[in-house]
Amino acid sequence: MMQTLTIDIINEKAVKLIRDMELLKLIRIRKEKSQQQGTVNWSVKYKGAMQKQPLNEVDDQLNDLRSSWE
């Protein structure tokens, strides 16, 4: 039975132990896709997060926000 776990390394000594377990073929280390790519495709990640609005509505909202700061 294979399980997938996500762990946080607190002490660097743990990295050596994990690599040793990999050498013994007890575990397999895989990097997450986001770490392998190095860049995030923001348009895909946030696609549909905002609704399309007419430009004048966006300007009005920005002006309201700016005036509330003053």
CNS distance restraints for C-alpha pairs under 8 A (distance, minus, plus):
assign (resid   9 and name CA) (resid  14 and name CA) 6.71 0.50 0.50
assign (resid   9 and name CA) (resid  15 and name CA) 7.29 0.50 0.50
assign (resid  10 and name CA) (resid  14 and name CA) 7.70 0.50 0.50
assign (resid  11 and name CA) (resid  15 and name CA) 7.75 0.50 0.50
assign (resid  12 and name CA) (resid  16 and name CA) 7.38 0.50 0.50
assign (resid  13 and name CA) (resid  17 and name CA) 6.71 0.50 0.50
assign (resid  14 and name CA) (resid  18 and name CA) 6.10 0.50 0.50
assign (resid  15 and name CA) (resid  19 and name CA) 6.15 0.50 0.50
assign (resid  16 and name CA) (resid  20 and name CA) 6.12 0.50 0.50
assign (resid  17 and name CA) (resid  21 and name CA) 6.28 0.50 0.50
assign (resid  18 and name CA) (resid  22 and name CA) 6.33 0.50 0.50
assign (resid  19 and name CA) (resid  23 and name CA) 6.31 0.50 0.50
assign (resid  20 and name CA) (resid  24 and name CA) 6.33 0.50 0.50
assign (resid  21 and name CA) (resid  25 and name CA) 6.35 0.50 0.50
assign (resid  21 and name CA) (resid  26 and name CA) 5.35 0.50 0.50
assign (resid  21 and name CA) (resid  27 and name CA) 6.00 0.50 0.50
assign (resid  22 and name CA) (resid  26 and name CA) 5.67 0.50 0.50
assign (resid  22 and name CA) (resid  27 and name CA) 4.89 0.50 0.50
assign (resid  22 and name CA) (resid  28 and name CA) 5.57 0.50 0.50
assign (resid  22 and name CA) (resid  29 and name CA) 6.94 0.50 0.50
assign (resid  31 and name CA) (resid  35 and name CA) 6.51 0.50 0.50
assign (resid  31 and name CA) (resid  36 and name CA) 6.56 0.50 0.50
assign (resid  32 and name CA) (resid  36 and name CA) 6.44 0.50 0.50
assign (resid  33 and name CA) (resid  37 and name CA) 6.22 0.50 0.50
assign (resid  34 and name CA) (resid  38 and name CA) 6.35 0.50 0.50
assign (resid  34 and name CA) (resid  39 and name CA) 7.17 0.50 0.50
assign (resid  34 and name CA) (resid  40 and name CA) 6.89 0.50 0.50
assign (resid  40 and name CA) (resid  45 and name CA) 7.84 0.50 0.50
assign (resid  41 and name CA) (resid  45 and name CA) 6.27 0.50 0.50
assign (resid  42 and name CA) (resid  46 and name CA) 6.01 0.50 0.50
assign (resid  43 and name CA) (resid  47 and name CA) 5.56 0.50 0.50
assign (resid  53 and name CA) (resid  57 and name CA) 6.52 0.50 0.50
assign (resid  53 and name CA) (resid  58 and name CA) 6.71 0.50 0.50
assign (resid  54 and name CA) (resid  58 and name CA) 6.68 0.50 0.50
assign (resid  55 and name CA) (resid  59 and name CA) 6.20 0.50 0.50
assign (resid  56 and name CA) (resid  60 and name CA) 6.13 0.50 0.50
assign (resid  57 and name CA) (resid  61 and name CA) 6.21 0.50 0.50
assign (resid  58 and name CA) (resid  62 and name CA) 6.19 0.50 0.50
assign (resid  59 and name CA) (resid  63 and name CA) 6.10 0.50 0.50
assign (resid  60 and name CA) (resid  64 and name CA) 6.17 0.50 0.50
assign (resid  61 and name CA) (resid  65 and name CA) 6.25 0.50 0.50
assign (resid  62 and name CA) (resid  66 and name CA) 6.11 0.50 0.50
assign (resid  63 and name CA) (resid  67 and name CA) 6.07 0.50 0.50
assign (resid  64 and name CA) (resid  68 and name CA) 6.26 0.50 0.50
assign (resid  65 and name CA) (resid  69 and name CA) 6.67 0.50 0.50
assign (resid  66 and name CA) (resid  70 and name CA) 6.93 0.50 0.50
